[in-house]
Amino acid sequence: MDIPVFEKIINQVKNFADEAVFHVLGEPLLHPELEYFIDHVHGSEMSVMITSNGTLLGKPVGKMLIKKNIRCINISLHAADEINNQDVYIADIFDFLDSIKNSSCDTIVNLRLWNILSEENTFIINKINAHFNCSISIPDRLKDFKKNKSIPLTDKINLQFDSRFEWPDINLPEIRKTGFCYGLTSHIGILSDGTVIPCCL
């Protein structure tokens, strides 16, 4: 999304939206104008939430985020399944988390494991346990974590569990004929070309 489109969108929504959420099938930390976008949203008296795969948090953009008082940053740790050097990936994320924890910002960080029954999570859970001096275990069954999908690691950092998320695809089998969505009731999505969609799905 270029700057004029972004500014036009924020100017149109700022009177009835509380927050701009940077995500929807893309990595927001890759955007060269991210800092300007964050500042523009804050200048419009809205808060910012970011969802990232965390691969760039060890770069300068990570240091920039710590200074911007983002309301919430979600880090999708299941991206680790596709990372060549998982140790570096996790170390960069932990360095970022330590900086958030020791900063004066109010940013909340949610570490997301949305593939909770995957065996690959053992590596990440072990790293989290060692770093945060805790003893989290991976549930064996979905029903074991349904009631508690979020575990606080510090006052600013949470670990969130959920089952594997599949983006909707017309070629996948139909799951059900009826359902419910908060799209257009609590939020809308806006794609990089300005197209308005009901929700991120």
C-alpha positions as CSV (number, residue, x, y, z in Angstrom):
1,M,0.0,0.0,0.0
2,D,1.4,3.4,-0.9
3,I,1.3,6.5,1.3
4,P,-1.6,8.4,-0.4
5,V,-3.9,5.3,-0.2
6,F,-3.0,4.7,3.4
7,E,-3.5,8.4,4.4
8,K,-6.9,8.4,2.6
9,I,-8.0,5.3,4.4
10,I,-7.0,6.5,7.8
11,N,-8.6,9.9,7.2
12,Q,-11.9,8.1,6.2
13,V,-12.0,5.7,9.2
14,K,-10.5,7.7,12.1
15,N,-13.8,9.0,13.3
16,F,-15.3,5.6,13.8
17,A,-12.4,3.2,14.2
18,D,-10.3,2.8,17.4
19,E,-7.4,0.8,16.0
20,A,-5.5,0.0,12.8
21,V,-4.4,-3.6,12.6
22,F,-1.5,-4.4,10.3
23,H,-1.9,-7.9,8.9
24,V,-3.9,-10.0,6.4
25,L,-1.8,-12.3,4.2
26,G,1.4,-10.3,4.4
27,E,4.3,-9.4,6.6
28,P,3.9,-5.8,7.8
29,L,7.5,-5.4,9.0
30,L,8.6,-5.6,5.4
31,H,6.9,-2.4,4.5
32,P,9.4,0.4,3.9
33,E,6.9,3.1,5.2
34,L,5.9,1.2,8.4
35,E,7.2,3.8,10.8
36,Y,5.4,6.6,8.9
37,F,2.2,4.5,8.9
38,I,2.4,3.9,12.7
39,D,3.0,7.6,13.3
40,H,0.1,8.6,11.0
41,V,-2.3,6.2,12.9
42,H,-1.2,7.5,16.3
43,G,-1.5,11.1,15.0
44,S,-5.1,10.2,14.1
45,E,-5.7,9.2,17.7
46,M,-6.0,5.5,16.9
47,S,-4.0,2.6,18.4
48,V,-1.9,0.1,16.4
49,M,-1.8,-3.7,16.5
50,I,0.6,-5.7,14.4
51,T,0.7,-9.4,13.5
52,S,4.1,-10.6,12.4
53,N,6.0,-13.9,11.8
54,G,8.8,-12.4,13.9
55,T,11.6,-13.0,11.4
56,L,12.6,-9.4,11.2
57,L,12.5,-8.5,14.9
58,G,16.3,-8.8,15.1
59,K,16.6,-6.1,12.5
60,P,16.3,-2.3,12.9
61,V,12.6,-2.4,12.4
62,G,12.4,-4.3,15.7
63,K,14.1,-1.6,17.6
64,M,11.8,1.0,16.0
65,L,8.7,-0.9,17.2
66,I,9.9,-0.7,20.8
67,K,9.9,3.1,20.6
68,K,6.4,3.4,19.1
69,N,4.2,2.2,22.0
70,I,2.3,-0.3,19.8
71,R,-0.8,-1.4,21.7
72,C,-0.3,-5.1,20.8
73,I,2.1,-7.2,18.7
74,N,1.2,-10.7,17.8
75,I,4.1,-13.0,16.9
76,S,3.2,-16.2,15.0
77,L,5.7,-18.6,16.3
78,H,4.5,-21.4,14.0
79,A,6.6,-19.6,11.3
80,A,9.5,-21.5,12.9
81,D,8.5,-24.6,11.0
82,E,9.8,-22.9,7.8
83,I,12.9,-21.2,9.3
84,N,16.3,-22.7,8.5
85,N,18.0,-21.5,11.7
86,Q,15.5,-21.8,14.4
87,D,18.0,-20.9,17.2
88,V,18.7,-17.5,15.6
89,Y,15.0,-16.9,15.0
90,I,14.0,-17.6,18.6
91,A,17.1,-15.7,20.0
92,D,16.1,-12.6,18.0
93,I,12.5,-12.8,19.3
94,F,13.7,-13.3,22.9
95,D,16.0,-10.3,22.6
96,F,13.0,-8.3,21.3
97,L,10.8,-9.5,24.2
98,D,13.5,-8.6,26.7
99,S,13.7,-5.1,25.3
100,I,9.9,-4.8,25.5
101,K,9.9,-6.1,29.1
102,N,12.6,-3.6,30.2
103,S,11.1,-0.6,28.3
104,S,8.6,2.0,29.5
105,C,6.2,1.2,26.7
106,D,2.8,-0.3,27.3
107,T,3.1,-2.8,24.4
108,I,1.5,-6.2,25.0
109,V,3.1,-9.1,23.0
110,N,1.2,-12.3,22.3
111,L,3.4,-15.3,21.2
112,R,1.1,-17.5,19.1
113,L,1.3,-21.2,18.6
114,W,-1.7,-21.8,16.4
115,N,-0.8,-25.4,15.6
116,I,-0.8,-26.6,19.2
117,L,-0.8,-30.4,18.5
118,S,2.2,-30.2,16.1
119,E,5.3,-32.0,17.4
120,E,7.4,-29.1,16.1
121,N,6.2,-27.0,19.1
122,T,8.4,-29.0,21.5
123,F,11.5,-27.0,20.4
124,I,9.7,-23.7,20.9
125,I,8.1,-24.7,24.2
126,N,11.4,-25.9,25.6
127,K,13.1,-22.5,24.6
128,I,10.2,-20.6,26.2
129,N,10.5,-22.6,29.4
130,A,14.2,-22.0,29.6
131,H,14.0,-18.3,28.9
132,F,11.1,-17.5,31.1
133,N,11.9,-20.0,33.8
134,C,8.5,-21.7,33.6
135,S,7.2,-25.2,33.0
136,I,4.6,-25.1,30.2
137,S,3.7,-28.5,28.7
138,I,2.2,-29.1,25.3
139,P,-1.4,-30.3,25.5
140,D,-2.1,-33.8,24.0
141,R,-5.7,-33.0,23.1
142,L,-7.5,-30.0,21.9
143,K,-9.9,-30.1,24.9
144,D,-7.0,-29.8,27.3
145,F,-6.4,-26.2,26.4
146,K,-9.8,-25.0,25.1
147,K,-10.6,-23.2,28.4
148,N,-7.2,-21.5,28.8
149,K,-5.8,-20.4,25.4
150,S,-3.5,-17.8,26.9
151,I,-0.7,-18.1,29.5
152,P,0.9,-15.0,30.9
153,L,4.7,-15.2,30.8
154,T,5.3,-11.7,32.2
155,D,3.0,-8.7,32.7
156,K,3.5,-7.7,29.1
157,I,4.0,-11.1,27.3
158,N,1.6,-14.0,26.8
159,L,1.7,-17.4,25.1
160,Q,-1.4,-18.2,23.2
161,F,-2.5,-21.6,22.0
162,D,-4.9,-22.6,19.3
163,S,-5.5,-25.3,16.8
164,R,-4.0,-25.1,13.3
165,F,-5.5,-22.3,11.3
166,E,-6.4,-22.9,7.6
167,W,-7.1,-20.0,5.4
168,P,-10.4,-20.5,3.5
169,D,-10.1,-22.0,0.1
170,I,-12.9,-22.8,-2.4
171,N,-11.2,-26.0,-3.2
172,L,-11.2,-27.4,0.3
173,P,-14.0,-29.6,1.6
174,E,-17.0,-27.7,3.1
175,I,-16.9,-27.7,6.9
176,R,-20.4,-26.5,7.5
177,K,-23.3,-24.7,5.8
178,T,-23.9,-22.1,8.5
179,G,-21.6,-20.0,10.7
180,F,-21.0,-16.7,12.3
181,C,-18.4,-13.9,11.6
182,Y,-17.7,-10.6,13.3
183,G,-16.8,-9.1,10.0
184,L,-18.5,-5.8,9.4
185,T,-19.9,-5.7,12.9
186,S,-16.7,-5.1,14.8
187,H,-14.1,-4.7,12.0
188,I,-13.4,-4.5,8.3
189,G,-10.4,-5.4,6.3
190,I,-8.7,-3.2,3.7
191,L,-6.3,-4.8,1.2
192,S,-3.2,-3.1,-0.1
193,D,-5.0,-1.8,-3.2
194,G,-7.7,-0.2,-1.0
195,T,-10.3,-3.0,-1.6
196,V,-12.6,-3.2,1.4
197,I,-13.4,-6.8,2.7
198,P,-15.7,-8.0,5.5
199,C,-12.8,-9.6,7.5
200,C,-9.4,-11.1,7.0
201,L,-10.9,-14.4,5.7
